[in-house]
Amino acid sequence: MNRPDAARSLPAQVRDLCLLRGDPQDLPFSPGLLVALLVAGTALDVVVGNALDDDENALARSLLSSLVVFGLCWVALAMRDLRNRFVQTATALAATGIAFTLLQGGLLLLVGPFPESATTFTRTQVIVGWLLFATLLWQIAVTAHIVRHAADMRPGFALALAITWFIASMALQGAAFGAN
């Protein structure tokens, strides 16, 4: 027998969001949970960045990325006069972001640092590179799914918005921190 959404655990709800089955409105309206997820996600970004030993700006990058995504999310919801959905939408984005950081960080830790030249990649690194690309596409699809349901948008527009957010975040990080 299925339990109502309110009684389901947060990990189960995040899993459903990542499988494009859940909706952000299924999550509890809890500013405290949102703050906790933002802190946990930022800490995880820093830990993964330090474990990979490739980014002295991991904290600043994480904060900038969060600012861009959550800021643009708020703007998108405000333009649709749906600001009341921000907490649950941001909670969904933060929770799924943690799930993808765990997945992608684990893959990166599996292969170690990538070489400077593409001609020296090992077979494992090539496979993991493709897996990382696939998880990036999946993460963009999940973001689009969340935004689509939160802002009552058409799927194509939500996907374009999610891709734009990703590009904006990468461009701002590149401008602020240079290529890394």
Summary of the structure (lengths in Angstrom):
residues: 180
radius of gyration: 16.9
end to end distance: 49.3
largest distance: 53.9
contacts: 521
relative contact order: 0.14
helix: 79%
strand: 0%
